[in-house]
C-alpha cells in the first residue's frame, strides 16, 4: 500500500507538514545516514550498501553546500561540524559500516560494485 513519506527541511532541521505519496514497487532503494541503526528495518533489506566518503571531502562538500544553499557562514559551518556533526558521525554512522554487505568509496566510479548491485536488483525483478 502507498505511504505518506515525510518531507525534511534542511533549514529548520526537522520534518515539514508536507508529505510525498510513495507507492509500492518491486525494488525500493532506501537511503539515509542513519538507516542501518534500526535493526528491524535493516533486517528487511536484501542488500546493504555503505557509501564511504572521505572525511575531508565530506567537510568540503558541507561547507560549500551550507554557504551556497543554506545561507550559513564558514565559521558557523565549521563550528557545527567540529562540535556536533563529526562526533555524531563517529559515534552513530561510522560503526554501521559493519552491517554493510558492500562498502563503496565515493571518490571514483566503481564498476564492480555497480555490477553487483545491478545483479541483485535484476534478480528481484
N, CA, C and O atoms as a printed pandas DataFrame, in Angstrom:
     atom_number atom_name residue_name chain_id  residue_number  x_coord  y_coord  z_coord
0              1         N          UNK        A               1    0.834   -1.182    0.000
1              2        CA          UNK        A               1    0.000    0.000    0.000
2              3         C          UNK        A               1    0.879    1.247    0.000
3              4         O          UNK        A               1    2.020    1.206    0.461
4              5         N          UNK        A               2    0.366    2.316   -0.499
5              6        CA          UNK        A               2    1.107    3.571   -0.570
6              7         C          UNK        A               2    1.306    4.149    0.831
7              8         O          UNK        A               2    0.501    3.927    1.735
8              9         N          UNK        A               3    2.387    4.886    0.982
9             10        CA          UNK        A               3    2.660    5.551    2.261
10            11         C          UNK        A               3    2.828    7.048    2.032
11            12         O          UNK        A               3    3.082    7.497    0.915
12            13         N          UNK        A               4    2.681    7.807    3.108
13            14        CA          UNK        A               4    2.966    9.230    3.064
14            15         C          UNK        A               4    4.366    9.437    3.630
15            16         O          UNK        A               4    4.592    9.289    4.831
16            17         N          UNK        A               5    5.287    9.778    2.760
17            18        CA          UNK        A               5    6.686    9.951    3.136
18            19         C          UNK        A               5    6.897   11.380    3.637
19            20         O          UNK        A               5    6.590   12.335    2.922
20            21         N          UNK        A               6    7.417   11.539    4.857
21            22        CA          UNK        A               6    7.648   12.884    5.381
22            23         C          UNK        A               6    8.676   13.642    4.539
23            24         O          UNK        A               6    9.569   13.043    3.940
24            25         N          UNK        A               7    8.536   14.952    4.506
25            26        CA          UNK        A               7    9.491   15.822    3.815
26            27         C          UNK        A               7   10.313   16.532    4.884
27            28         O          UNK        A               7    9.760   17.115    5.817
28            29         N          UNK        A               8   11.633   16.480    4.743
29            30        CA          UNK        A               8   12.552   17.060    5.726
30            31         C          UNK        A               8   13.017   18.432    5.269
31            32         O          UNK        A               8   13.282   18.643    4.085
32            33         N          UNK        A               9   13.117   19.362    6.205
33            34        CA          UNK        A               9   13.642   20.697    5.912
34            35         C          UNK        A               9   15.061   20.811    6.453
35            36         O          UNK        A               9   15.294   20.656    7.651
36            37         N          UNK        A              10   16.002   21.081    5.560
37            38        CA          UNK        A              10   17.384   21.262    5.985
38            39         C          UNK        A              10   17.605   22.649    6.578
39            40         O          UNK        A              10   18.649   22.909    7.175
40            41         N          UNK        A              11   16.653   23.521    6.420
41            42        CA          UNK        A              11   16.738   24.855    7.007
42            43         C          UNK        A              11   16.377   24.792    8.490
43            44         O          UNK        A              11   17.089   25.338    9.333
44            45         N          UNK        A              12   15.262   24.120    8.802
45            46        CA          UNK        A              12   14.802   24.031   10.195
46            47         C          UNK        A              12   15.317   22.780   10.909
47            48         O          UNK        A              12   15.134   22.641   12.118
48            49         N          UNK        A              13   15.963   21.868   10.169
49            50        CA          UNK        A              13   16.468   20.597   10.718
50            51         C          UNK        A              13   15.339   19.754   11.307
51            52         O          UNK        A              13   15.487   19.149   12.369
52            53         N          UNK        A              14   14.212   19.726   10.599
53            54        CA          UNK        A              14   13.065   18.991   11.098
54            55         C          UNK        A              14   12.139   18.618    9.942
55            56         O          UNK        A              14   12.286   19.125    8.830
56            57         N          UNK        A              15   11.199   17.740   10.211
57            58        CA          UNK        A              15   10.178   17.401    9.216
58            59         C          UNK        A              15    9.261   18.597    8.998
59            60         O          UNK        A              15    9.008   19.386    9.909
60            61         N          UNK        A              16    8.772   18.708    7.768
61            62        CA          UNK        A              16    7.756   19.719    7.483
62            63         C          UNK        A              16    6.385   19.058    7.614
63            64         O          UNK        A              16    6.294   17.864    7.900
64            65         N          UNK        A              17    5.340   19.820    7.409
65            66        CA          UNK        A              17    3.990   19.253    7.433
66            67         C          UNK        A              17    3.676   18.530    6.127
67            68         O          UNK        A              17    2.698   17.787    6.044
68            69         N          UNK        A              18    4.511   18.749    5.099
69            70        CA          UNK        A              18    4.288   18.150    3.786
70            71         C          UNK        A              18    4.694   16.680    3.767
71            72         O          UNK        A              18    5.550   16.243    4.536
72            73         N          UNK        A              19    4.061   15.932    2.874
73            74        CA          UNK        A              19    4.432   14.539    2.640
74            75         C          UNK        A              19    4.396   14.266    1.145
75            76         O          UNK        A              19    3.760   14.990    0.379
76            77         N          UNK        A              20    5.089   13.212    0.749
77            78        CA          UNK        A              20    5.059   12.729   -0.626
78            79         C          UNK        A              20    4.433   11.344   -0.607
79            80         O          UNK        A              20    4.778   10.515    0.235
80            81         N          UNK        A              21    3.524   11.095   -1.522
81            82        CA          UNK        A              21    2.925    9.763   -1.616
82            83         C          UNK        A              21    3.921    8.848   -2.324
83            84         O          UNK        A              21    4.362    9.140   -3.435
84            85         N          UNK        A              22    4.270    7.740   -1.672
85            86        CA          UNK        A              22    5.199    6.770   -2.233
86            87         C          UNK        A              22    4.454    5.452   -2.416
87            88         O          UNK        A              22    3.908    4.893   -1.465
88            89         N          UNK        A              23    4.443    4.969   -3.649
89            90        CA          UNK        A              23    3.716    3.743   -3.986
90            91         C          UNK        A              23    4.653    2.538   -3.942
91            92         O          UNK        A              23    5.854    2.682   -4.171
92            93         N          UNK        A              24    4.117    1.354   -3.651
93            94        CA          UNK        A              24    4.955    0.156   -3.602
94            95         C          UNK        A              24    5.542   -0.184   -4.970
95            96         O          UNK        A              24    4.920    0.061   -6.004
96            97         N          UNK        A              25    6.722   -0.739   -4.961
97            98        CA          UNK        A              25    7.430   -1.169   -6.167
98            99         C          UNK        A              25    8.103   -2.511   -5.879
99           100         O          UNK        A              25    8.233   -2.921   -4.726
100          101         N          UNK        A              26    8.526   -3.183   -6.948
101          102        CA          UNK        A              26    9.259   -4.438   -6.768
102          103         C          UNK        A              26   10.614   -4.194   -6.117
103          104         O          UNK        A              26   11.092   -5.004   -5.323
104          105         N          UNK        A              27   11.221   -3.070   -6.465
105          106        CA          UNK        A              27   12.512   -2.706   -5.887
106          107         C          UNK        A              27   12.372   -1.322   -5.281
107          108         O          UNK        A              27   11.900   -0.386   -5.927
108          109         N          UNK        A              28   12.788   -1.211   -4.032
109          110        CA          UNK        A              28   12.772    0.081   -3.355
110          111         C          UNK        A              28   14.180    0.351   -2.845
111          112         O          UNK        A              28   14.776   -0.478   -2.156
112          113         N          UNK        A              29   14.695    1.505   -3.188
113          114        CA          UNK        A              29   16.009    1.908   -2.687
114          115         C          UNK        A              29   15.769    2.855   -1.517
115          116         O          UNK        A              29   15.139    3.903   -1.661
116          117         N          UNK        A              30   16.281    2.462   -0.365
117          118        CA          UNK        A              30   16.112    3.244    0.856
118          119         C          UNK        A              30   17.476    3.807    1.219
119          120         O          UNK        A              30   18.456    3.069    1.310
120          121         N          UNK        A              31   17.536    5.122    1.427
121          122        CA          UNK        A              31   18.824    5.712    1.760
122          123         C          UNK        A              31   18.687    6.620    2.963
123          124         O          UNK        A              31   17.609    7.136    3.258
124          125         N          UNK        A              32   19.796    6.801    3.647
125          126        CA          UNK        A              32   19.820    7.687    4.802
126          127         C          UNK        A              32   21.057    7.410    5.625
127          128         O          UNK        A              32   21.546    6.281    5.670
128          129         N          UNK        A              33   21.561    8.441    6.273
129          130        CA          UNK        A              33   22.817    8.273    7.002
130          131         C          UNK        A              33   22.664    7.427    8.267
131          132         O          UNK        A              33   23.653    6.897    8.774
132          133         N          UNK        A              34   21.455    7.294    8.776
133          134        CA          UNK        A              34   21.237    6.503    9.989
134          135         C          UNK        A              34   20.421    5.237    9.711
135          136         O          UNK        A              34   19.897    4.619   10.638
136          137         N          UNK        A              35   20.316    4.862    8.467
137          138        CA          UNK        A              35   19.416    3.795    8.046
138          139         C          UNK        A              35   19.767    2.424    8.649
139          140         O          UNK        A              35   18.877    1.598    8.849
140          141         N          UNK        A              36   21.033    2.178    8.935
141          142        CA          UNK        A              36   21.425    0.872    9.466
142          143         C          UNK        A              36   21.338    0.794   10.989
143          144         O          UNK        A              36   21.624   -0.258   11.559
144          145         N          UNK        A              37   20.956    1.865   11.652
145          146        CA          UNK        A              37   20.847    1.852   13.109
146          147         C          UNK        A              37   19.587    1.150   13.602
147          148         O          UNK        A              37   19.521    0.755   14.766
148          149         N          UNK        A              38   18.604    0.991   12.755
149          150        CA          UNK        A              38   17.345    0.359   13.123
150          151         C          UNK        A              38   17.395   -1.116   12.709
151          152         O          UNK        A              38   17.340   -1.434   11.521
152          153         N          UNK        A              39   17.497   -2.003   13.685
153          154        CA          UNK        A              39   17.646   -3.437   13.408
154          155         C          UNK        A              39   16.476   -4.002   12.609
155          156         O          UNK        A              39   16.685   -4.750   11.654
156          157         N          UNK        A              40   15.258   -3.657   12.986
157          158        CA          UNK        A              40   14.084   -4.189   12.283
158          159         C          UNK        A              40   14.085   -3.779   10.818
159          160         O          UNK        A              40   13.790   -4.588    9.939
160          161         N          UNK        A              41   14.413   -2.534   10.564
161          162        CA          UNK        A              41   14.470   -2.043    9.189
162          163         C          UNK        A              41   15.632   -2.689    8.440
163          164         O          UNK        A              41   15.480   -3.133    7.301
164          165         N          UNK        A              42   16.775   -2.735    9.082
165          166        CA          UNK        A              42   17.980   -3.311    8.474
166          167         C          UNK        A              42   17.740   -4.754    8.034
167          168         O          UNK        A              42   18.228   -5.176    6.986
168          169         N          UNK        A              43   16.995   -5.500    8.829
169          170        CA          UNK        A              43   16.733   -6.905    8.514
170          171         C          UNK        A              43   15.818   -7.087    7.301
171          172         O          UNK        A              43   15.732   -8.188    6.756
172          173         N          UNK        A              44   15.141   -6.035    6.877
173          174        CA          UNK        A              44   14.264   -6.110    5.705
174          175         C          UNK        A              44   15.022   -5.977    4.385
175          176         O          UNK        A              44   14.499   -6.340    3.332
176          177         N          UNK        A              45   16.234   -5.464    4.434
177          178        CA          UNK        A              45   16.977   -5.171    3.209
178          179         C          UNK        A              45   17.596   -6.429    2.615
179          180         O          UNK        A              45   18.137   -7.268    3.336
180          181         N          UNK        A              46   17.509   -6.552    1.292
181          182        CA          UNK        A              46   18.150   -7.666    0.596
182          183         C          UNK        A              46   19.645   -7.436    0.450
183          184         O          UNK        A              46   20.434   -8.381    0.465
184          185         N          UNK        A              47   20.021   -6.189    0.311
185          186        CA          UNK        A              47   21.435   -5.837    0.202
186          187         C          UNK        A              47   21.634   -4.503    0.910
187          188         O          UNK        A              47   20.831   -3.579    0.778
188          189         N          UNK        A              48   22.718   -4.430    1.659
189          190        CA          UNK        A              48   23.014   -3.216    2.419
190          191         C          UNK        A              48   24.319   -2.617    1.902
191          192         O          UNK        A              48   25.362   -3.271    1.891
192          193         N          UNK        A              49   24.236   -1.369    1.479
193          194        CA          UNK        A              49   25.382   -0.689    0.875
194          195         C          UNK        A              49   25.739    0.525    1.715
195          196         O          UNK        A              49   24.878    1.342    2.038
196          197         N          UNK        A              50   27.001    0.636    2.062
197          198        CA          UNK        A              50   27.510    1.820    2.764
198          199         C          UNK        A              50   28.393    2.563    1.773
199          200         O          UNK        A              50   29.375    2.015    1.273
200          201         N          UNK        A              51   28.042    3.803    1.493
201          202        CA          UNK        A              51   28.860    4.625    0.599
202          203         C          UNK        A              51   29.783    5.453    1.481
203          204         O          UNK        A              51   29.342    6.337    2.216
204          205         N          UNK        A              52   31.076    5.147    1.391
205          206        CA          UNK        A              52   32.064    5.815    2.238
206          207         C          UNK        A              52   32.586    7.075    1.563
207          208         O          UNK        A              52   33.059    7.041    0.427
208          209         N          UNK        A              53   32.491    8.180    2.281
209          210        CA          UNK        A              53   33.045    9.442    1.793
210          211         C          UNK        A              53   34.219    9.830    2.683
211          212         O          UNK        A              53   34.137    9.748    3.908
212          213         N          UNK        A              54   35.297   10.247    2.060
213          214        CA          UNK        A              54   36.473   10.717    2.777
214          215         C          UNK        A              54   36.084   11.871    3.709
215          216         O          UNK        A              54   35.271   12.718    3.340
216          217         N          UNK        A              55   36.660   11.904    4.904
217          218        CA          UNK        A              55   36.336   12.925    5.899
218          219         C          UNK        A              55   36.529   14.335    5.365
219          220         O          UNK        A              55   35.660   15.189    5.539
220          221         N          UNK        A              56   37.659   14.585    4.717
221          222        CA          UNK        A              56   37.913   15.927    4.169
222          223         C          UNK        A              56   36.893   16.282    3.096
223          224         O          UNK        A              56   36.412   17.414    3.042
224          225         N          UNK        A              57   36.563   15.320    2.246
225          226        CA          UNK        A              57   35.567   15.558    1.196
226          227         C          UNK        A              57   34.212   15.910    1.792
227          228         O          UNK        A              57   33.525   16.810    1.309
228          229         N          UNK        A              58   33.832   15.190    2.849
229          230        CA          UNK        A              58   32.546   15.478    3.500
230          231         C          UNK        A              58   32.512   16.910    4.019
231          232         O          UNK        A              58   31.517   17.615    3.852
232          233         N          UNK        A              59   33.603   17.335    4.647
233          234        CA          UNK        A              59   33.660   18.696    5.186
234          235         C          UNK        A              59   33.617   19.733    4.071
235          236         O          UNK        A              59   32.892   20.722    4.175
236          237         N          UNK        A              60   34.376   19.523    3.016
237          238        CA          UNK        A              60   34.401   20.471    1.894
238          239         C          UNK        A              60   33.017   20.591    1.267
239          240         O          UNK        A              60   32.543   21.700    1.021
240          241         N          UNK        A              61   32.367   19.464    1.008
241          242        CA          UNK        A              61   31.019   19.497    0.424
242          243         C          UNK        A              61   30.036   20.219    1.336
243          244         O          UNK        A              61   29.196   20.991    0.872
244          245         N          UNK        A              62   30.146   19.963    2.635
245          246        CA          UNK        A              62   29.245   20.602    3.602
246          247         C          UNK        A              62   29.455   22.107    3.626
247          248         O          UNK        A              62   28.485   22.866    3.628
248          249         N          UNK        A              63   30.704   22.551    3.643
249          250        CA          UNK        A              63   30.982   23.992    3.654
250          251         C          UNK        A              63   30.381   24.643    2.416
251          252         O          UNK        A              63   29.670   25.643    2.515
252          253         N          UNK        A              64   30.670   24.071    1.249
253          254        CA          UNK        A              64   30.137   24.644    0.004
254          255         C          UNK        A              64   28.610   24.682    0.019
255          256         O          UNK        A              64   28.004   25.714   -0.269
256          257         N          UNK        A              65   28.002   23.560    0.352
257          258        CA          UNK        A              65   26.540   23.466    0.330
258          259         C          UNK        A              65   25.891   24.406    1.337
259          260         O          UNK        A              65   24.956   25.133    0.999
260          261         N          UNK        A              66   26.382   24.393    2.573
261          262        CA          UNK        A              66   25.740   25.204    3.604
262          263         C          UNK        A              66   25.886   26.698    3.351
263          264         O          UNK        A              66   25.006   27.475    3.721
264          265         N          UNK        A              67   26.971   27.106    2.735
265          266        CA          UNK        A              67   27.141   28.521    2.400
266          267         C          UNK        A              67   26.278   28.890    1.204
267          268         O          UNK        A              67   25.552   29.883    1.241
268          269         N          UNK        A              68   26.355   28.090    0.138
269          270        CA          UNK        A              68   25.651   28.416   -1.105
270          271         C          UNK        A              68   24.143   28.202   -1.023
271          272         O          UNK        A              68   23.372   29.027   -1.515
272          273         N          UNK        A              69   23.718   27.106   -0.408
273          274        CA          UNK        A              69   22.302   26.746   -0.438
274          275         C          UNK        A              69   21.536   27.093    0.828
275          276         O          UNK        A              69   20.315   27.249    0.793
276          277         N          UNK        A              70   22.238   27.214    1.940
277          278        CA          UNK        A              70   21.536   27.406    3.211
278          279         C          UNK        A              70   21.869   28.726    3.889
279          280         O          UNK        A              70   21.395   29.002    4.991
280          281         N          UNK        A              71   22.684   29.538    3.230
281          282        CA          UNK        A              71   22.957   30.879    3.721
282          283         C          UNK        A              71   23.753   30.965    5.009
283          284         O          UNK        A              71   23.638   31.947    5.742
284          285         N          UNK        A              72   24.553   29.959    5.293
285          286        CA          UNK        A              72   25.357   29.980    6.518
286          287         C          UNK        A              72   26.738   30.541    6.213
287          288         O          UNK        A              72   27.153   30.593    5.055
288          289         N          UNK        A              73   27.453   30.964    7.264
289          290        CA          UNK        A              73   28.820   31.447    7.043
290          291         C          UNK        A              73   29.816   30.355    7.421
291          292         O          UNK        A              73   29.467   29.388    8.097
292          293         N          UNK        A              74   31.062   30.523    6.976
293          294        CA          UNK        A              74   32.097   29.499    7.158
294          295         C          UNK        A              74   32.285   29.157    8.628
295          296         O          UNK        A              74   32.359   27.982    8.989
296          297         N          UNK        A              75   32.362   30.166    9.471
297          298        CA          UNK        A              75   32.578   29.941   10.897
298          299         C          UNK        A              75   31.473   29.076   11.502
299          300         O          UNK        A              75   31.747   28.154   12.270
300          301         N          UNK        A              76   30.236   29.376   11.154
301          302        CA          UNK        A              76   29.091   28.613   11.658
302          303         C          UNK        A              76   29.160   27.156   11.202
303          304         O          UNK        A              76   28.911   26.241   11.988
304          305         N          UNK        A              77   29.495   26.949    9.944
305          306        CA          UNK        A              77   29.554   25.588    9.392
306          307         C          UNK        A              77   30.661   24.788   10.069
307          308         O          UNK        A              77   30.448   23.636   10.448
308          309         N          UNK        A              78   31.827   25.378   10.223
309          310        CA          UNK        A              78   32.965   24.670   10.829
310          311         C          UNK        A              78   32.700   24.371   12.301
311          312         O          UNK        A              78   32.987   23.270   12.772
312          313         N          UNK        A              79   32.158   25.337   13.025
313          314        CA          UNK        A              79   31.846   25.115   14.440
314          315         C          UNK        A              79   30.852   23.974   14.602
315          316         O          UNK        A              79   31.043   23.092   15.440
316          317         N          UNK        A              80   29.800   23.988   13.808
317          318        CA          UNK        A              80   28.785   22.928   13.882
318          319         C          UNK        A              80   29.395   21.575   13.520
319          320         O          UNK        A              80   29.081   20.561   14.144
320          321         N          UNK        A              81   30.258   21.562   12.520
321          322        CA          UNK        A              81   30.914   20.324   12.113
322          323         C          UNK        A              81   31.771   19.766   13.257
323          324         O          UNK        A              81   31.688   18.582   13.581
324          325         N          UNK        A              82   32.588   20.626   13.861
325          326        CA          UNK        A              82   33.508   20.174   14.908
326          327         C          UNK        A              82   32.798   19.759   16.194
327          328         O          UNK        A              82   33.189   18.783   16.835
328          329         N          UNK        A              83   31.763   20.495   16.568
329          330        CA          UNK        A              83   31.118   20.236   17.859
330          331         C          UNK        A              83   30.009   19.194   17.800
331          332         O          UNK        A              83   29.733   18.522   18.793
332          333         N          UNK        A              84   29.381   19.060   16.656
333          334        CA          UNK        A              84   28.226   18.161   16.568
334          335         C          UNK        A              84   28.373   17.091   15.495
335          336         O          UNK        A              84   28.302   15.898   15.791
336          337         N          UNK        A              85   28.575   17.510   14.264
337          338        CA          UNK        A              85   28.488   16.575   13.141
338          339         C          UNK        A              85   29.596   15.524   13.124
339          340         O          UNK        A              85   29.314   14.339   12.949
340          341         N          UNK        A              86   30.834   15.935   13.301
341          342        CA          UNK        A              86   31.937   14.966   13.279
342          343         C          UNK        A              86   31.821   13.959   14.429
343          344         O          UNK        A              86   31.921   12.756   14.189
344          345         N          UNK        A              87   31.611   14.420   15.684
345          346        CA          UNK        A              87   31.458   13.433   16.764
346          347         C          UNK        A              87   30.260   12.495   16.562
347          348         O          UNK        A              87   30.344   11.304   16.862
348          349         N          UNK        A              88   29.156   13.033   16.057
349          350        CA          UNK        A              88   27.977   12.194   15.830
350          351         C          UNK        A              88   28.222   11.189   14.704
351          352         O          UNK        A              88   27.755   10.052   14.766
352          353         N          UNK        A              89   28.958   11.616   13.677
353          354        CA          UNK        A              89   29.306   10.699   12.589
354          355         C          UNK        A              89   30.134    9.535   13.142
355          356         O          UNK        A              89   29.878    8.371   12.835
356          357         N          UNK        A              90   31.126    9.872   13.959
357          358        CA          UNK        A              90   31.995    8.833   14.516
358          359         C          UNK        A              90   31.240    7.892   15.454
359          360         O          UNK        A              90   31.537    6.700   15.520
360          361         N          UNK        A              91   30.265    8.437   16.174
361          362        CA          UNK        A              91   29.529    7.625   17.136
362          363         C          UNK        A              91   28.410    6.802   16.508
363          364         O          UNK        A              91   28.202    5.650   16.887
364          365         N          UNK        A              92   27.685    7.384   15.549
365          366        CA          UNK        A              92   26.468    6.735   15.066
366          367         C          UNK        A              92   26.513    6.231   13.625
367          368         O          UNK        A              92   25.799    5.288   13.285
368          369         N          UNK        A              93   27.326    6.834   12.784
369          370        CA          UNK        A              93   27.307    6.465   11.364
370          371         C          UNK        A              93   28.450    5.518   11.012
371          372         O          UNK        A              93   28.224    4.456   10.432
372          373         N          UNK        A              94   29.658    5.898   11.357
373          374        CA          UNK        A              94   30.831    5.087   11.001
374          375         C          UNK        A              94   30.707    3.631   11.471
375          376         O          UNK        A              94   31.046    2.727   10.707
376          377         N          UNK        A              95   30.236    3.369   12.693
377          378        CA          UNK        A              95   30.118    1.972   13.137
378          379         C          UNK        A              95   29.141    1.132   12.317
379          380         O          UNK        A              95   29.239   -0.096   12.321
380          381         N          UNK        A              96   28.208    1.763   11.617
381          382        CA          UNK        A              96   27.227    0.984   10.858
382          383         C          UNK        A              96   27.824    0.365    9.600
383          384         O          UNK        A              96   27.163   -0.429    8.930
384          385         N          UNK        A              97   29.049    0.711    9.276
385          386        CA          UNK        A              97   29.739    0.035    8.163
386          387         C          UNK        A              97   29.744   -1.477    8.383
387          388         O          UNK        A              97   29.706   -2.258    7.431
388          389         N          UNK        A              98   29.792   -1.872    9.648
389          390        CA          UNK        A              98   29.837   -3.299    9.979
390          391         C          UNK        A              98   28.617   -4.064    9.477
391          392         O          UNK        A              98   28.683   -5.282    9.305
392          393         N          UNK        A              99   27.510   -3.375    9.240
393          394        CA          UNK        A              99   26.289   -4.024    8.777
394          395         C          UNK        A              99   26.209   -4.103    7.254
395          396         O          UNK        A              99   25.335   -4.781    6.714
396          397         N          UNK        A             100   27.099   -3.428    6.573
397          398        CA          UNK        A             100   27.029   -3.347    5.110
398          399         C          UNK        A             100   27.506   -4.638    4.454
399          400         O          UNK        A             100   28.459   -5.273    4.905
400          401         N          UNK        A             101   26.819   -5.005    3.380
401          402        CA          UNK        A             101   27.276   -6.110    2.542
402          403         C          UNK        A             101   28.380   -5.624    1.606
403          404         O          UNK        A             101   29.297   -6.366    1.255
404          405         N          UNK        A             102   28.265   -4.368    1.218
405          406        CA          UNK        A             102   29.238   -3.749    0.312
406          407         C          UNK        A             102   29.552   -2.352    0.834
407          408         O          UNK        A             102   28.650   -1.610    1.225
408          409         N          UNK        A             103   30.832   -2.000    0.838
409          410        CA          UNK        A             103   31.243   -0.630    1.157
410          411         C          UNK        A             103   31.839   -0.049   -0.116
411          412         O          UNK        A             103   32.819   -0.565   -0.652
412          413         N          UNK        A             104   31.231    1.032   -0.589
413          414        CA          UNK        A             104   31.664    1.643   -1.841
414          415         C          UNK        A             104   32.298    2.996   -1.548
415          416         O          UNK        A             104   31.643    3.878   -0.993
416          417         N          UNK        A             105   33.570    3.170   -1.915
417          418        CA          UNK        A             105   34.162    4.509   -1.780
418          419         C          UNK        A             105   33.560    5.426   -2.837
419          420         O          UNK        A             105   33.414    5.027   -3.992
420          421         N          UNK        A             106   33.211    6.645   -2.455
421          422        CA          UNK        A             106   32.542    7.516   -3.424
422          423         C          UNK        A             106   33.491    8.461   -4.143
423          424         O          UNK        A             106   33.055    9.453   -4.727
424          425         N          UNK        A             107   34.772    8.165   -4.106
425          426        CA          UNK        A             107   35.736    9.044   -4.774
426          427         C          UNK        A             107   36.001    8.653   -6.229
427          428         O          UNK        A             107   36.787    9.307   -6.914
428          429         N          UNK        A             108   35.347    7.590   -6.700
429          430        CA          UNK        A             108   35.515    7.175   -8.095
430          431         C          UNK        A             108   34.344    6.266   -8.476
431          432         O          UNK        A             108   33.621    5.771   -7.612
432          433         N          UNK        A             109   34.173    6.059   -9.766
433          434        CA          UNK        A             109   33.125    5.160  -10.244
434          435         C          UNK        A             109   33.608    3.731  -10.044
435          436         O          UNK        A             109   34.691    3.373  -10.508
436          437         N          UNK        A             110   32.833    2.925   -9.371
437          438        CA          UNK        A             110   33.228    1.572   -9.021
438          439         C          UNK        A             110   32.378    0.582   -9.817
439          440         O          UNK        A             110   31.269    0.237   -9.409
440          441         N          UNK        A             111   32.903    0.134  -10.945
441          442        CA          UNK        A             111   32.126   -0.738  -11.838
442          443         C          UNK        A             111   31.787   -2.082  -11.196
443          444         O          UNK        A             111   30.711   -2.625  -11.447
444          445         N          UNK        A             112   32.677   -2.621  -10.382
445          446        CA          UNK        A             112   32.409   -3.914   -9.747
446          447         C          UNK        A             112   31.219   -3.789   -8.799
447          448         O          UNK        A             112   30.308   -4.617   -8.833
448          449         N          UNK        A             113   31.225   -2.773   -7.964
449          450        CA          UNK        A             113   30.117   -2.571   -7.021
450          451         C          UNK        A             113   28.808   -2.318   -7.761
451          452         O          UNK        A             113   27.766   -2.853   -7.383
452          453         N          UNK        A             114   28.860   -1.514   -8.801
453          454        CA          UNK        A             114   27.654   -1.221   -9.584
454          455         C          UNK        A             114   27.119   -2.501  -10.214
455          456         O          UNK        A             114   25.907   -2.719  -10.227
456          457         N          UNK        A             115   28.000   -3.351  -10.736
457          458        CA          UNK        A             115   27.568   -4.617  -11.335
458          459         C          UNK        A             115   26.921   -5.539  -10.299
459          460         O          UNK        A             115   25.939   -6.218  -10.600
460          461         N          UNK        A             116   27.464   -5.565   -9.093
461          462        CA          UNK        A             116   26.880   -6.391   -8.030
462          463         C          UNK        A             116   25.475   -5.899   -7.687
463          464         O          UNK        A             116   24.538   -6.691   -7.590
464          465         N          UNK        A             117   25.341   -4.602   -7.507
465          466        CA          UNK        A             117   24.030   -4.023   -7.182
466          467         C          UNK        A             117   23.045   -4.269   -8.318
467          468         O          UNK        A             117   21.893   -4.625   -8.070
468          469         N          UNK        A             118   23.480   -4.087   -9.549
469          470        CA          UNK        A             118   22.626   -4.326  -10.718
470          471         C          UNK        A             118   22.148   -5.786  -10.744
471          472         O          UNK        A             118   20.983   -6.052  -11.041
472          473         N          UNK        A             119   23.033   -6.715  -10.438
473          474        CA          UNK        A             119   22.679   -8.135  -10.429
474          475         C          UNK        A             119   21.636   -8.437   -9.354
475          476         O          UNK        A             119   20.665   -9.148   -9.614
476          477         N          UNK        A             120   21.829   -7.906   -8.165
477          478        CA          UNK        A             120   20.864   -8.127   -7.079
478          479         C          UNK        A             120   19.500   -7.572   -7.466
479          480         O          UNK        A             120   18.482   -8.234   -7.265
480          481         N          UNK        A             121   19.472   -6.365   -8.019
481          482        CA          UNK        A             121   18.201   -5.754   -8.430
482          483         C          UNK        A             121   17.549   -6.562   -9.548
483          484         O          UNK        A             121   16.338   -6.782   -9.528
484          485         N          UNK        A             122   18.337   -7.002  -10.518
485          486        CA          UNK        A             122   17.794   -7.791  -11.638
486          487         C          UNK        A             122   17.120   -9.069  -11.147
487          488         O          UNK        A             122   16.095   -9.479  -11.691
488          489         N          UNK        A             123   17.691   -9.695  -10.124
489          490        CA          UNK        A             123   17.096  -10.919   -9.582
490          491         C          UNK        A             123   15.772  -10.650   -8.875
491          492         O          UNK        A             123   14.951  -11.556   -8.731
492          493         N          UNK        A             124   15.562   -9.432   -8.442
493          494        CA          UNK        A             124   14.313   -9.080   -7.754
494          495         C          UNK        A             124   13.191   -8.757   -8.735
495          496         O          UNK        A             124   12.015   -8.812   -8.377
496          497         N          UNK        A             125   13.556   -8.419   -9.976
497          498        CA          UNK        A             125   12.543   -8.001  -10.956
498          499         C          UNK        A             125   11.895   -9.166  -11.669
499          500         O          UNK        A             125   11.026   -8.965  -12.518
